[in-house]
């Protein structure tokens, strides 16, 4: 996995890793959060108070609004025209 510095706010690598996990079949929010936690901690403003799941949730929302993924209930998958 790629590592990030805490002050870095470029989410391209984070989003790419998230899309890669979704594409490989990891689709539940819980599993995505567990797998992305080490990377998400780097984006928490205060790792002692902020929760990594909030970072994952916000990035999933961004990817959904950009049309890259679809989310149904608790599962996400890559967007395709067949959806």
C-alpha positions as CSV (number, residue, x, y, z in Angstrom):
1,X,0.0,0.0,0.0
2,X,1.0,3.6,-0.6
3,X,1.8,5.8,2.4
4,X,0.9,9.5,2.7
5,X,2.0,12.3,4.8
6,X,-0.6,13.7,7.2
7,X,-0.6,17.2,5.7
8,X,-1.0,15.9,2.1
9,X,-4.5,16.5,0.8
10,X,-4.2,14.9,-2.6
11,X,-6.6,12.0,-2.5
12,X,-5.7,10.6,-5.9
13,X,-3.6,7.7,-4.5
14,X,-6.2,7.0,-1.7
15,X,-9.0,7.0,-4.2
16,X,-7.1,4.7,-6.6
17,X,-6.5,2.2,-3.8
18,X,-10.2,2.4,-2.8
19,X,-11.3,1.8,-6.4
20,X,-8.8,-1.1,-6.7
21,X,-10.3,-2.7,-3.6
22,X,-13.8,-2.3,-4.8
23,X,-12.8,-3.7,-8.2
24,X,-11.3,-6.7,-6.6
25,X,-14.5,-7.6,-4.8
26,X,-14.1,-5.9,-1.4
27,X,-17.5,-4.1,-1.4
28,X,-18.8,-3.7,2.2
29,X,-18.2,-0.5,4.0
30,X,-16.8,-2.3,7.0
31,X,-14.2,-4.3,5.0
32,X,-13.2,-1.2,3.0
33,X,-12.7,0.8,6.2
34,X,-10.6,-2.0,7.8
35,X,-8.4,-2.3,4.7
36,X,-8.1,1.5,4.2
37,X,-7.6,2.4,7.9
38,X,-3.8,2.8,7.7
39,X,-4.1,5.2,4.8
40,X,-7.1,7.0,6.2
41,X,-5.3,7.8,9.4
42,X,-2.9,9.9,7.5
43,X,-5.8,12.1,6.4
44,X,-7.3,12.5,9.9
45,X,-6.7,16.0,11.2
46,X,-6.2,14.6,14.7
47,X,-5.7,10.8,14.6
48,X,-6.6,10.6,18.4
49,X,-10.0,12.2,17.8
50,X,-10.9,11.7,14.1
51,X,-12.2,8.3,12.9
52,X,-10.7,6.7,9.8
53,X,-14.1,5.5,8.7
54,X,-15.1,9.2,8.2
55,X,-12.4,9.6,5.6
56,X,-13.4,6.4,3.8
57,X,-17.1,7.5,3.9
58,X,-16.3,11.0,2.5
59,X,-14.2,9.5,-0.3
60,X,-16.9,7.0,-1.2
61,X,-19.3,9.8,-1.5
62,X,-17.0,11.8,-3.8
63,X,-16.4,8.7,-6.0
64,X,-20.2,8.1,-6.1
65,X,-21.0,11.6,-7.0
66,X,-18.3,11.5,-9.7
67,X,-20.0,8.5,-11.2
68,X,-17.1,6.1,-10.6
69,X,-18.9,3.8,-8.2
70,X,-22.5,2.9,-7.2
71,X,-23.5,2.2,-3.6
72,X,-26.5,0.2,-2.7
73,X,-27.2,-0.1,0.9
74,X,-24.0,-1.2,2.5
75,X,-22.1,-2.4,-0.6
76,X,-20.3,-0.5,-3.3
77,X,-19.2,-1.6,-6.8
78,X,-17.5,0.0,-9.7
79,X,-19.9,1.9,-12.0
80,X,-20.6,0.4,-15.4
81,X,-23.2,1.3,-18.1
82,X,-25.1,-1.9,-17.3
83,X,-26.0,-0.6,-13.8
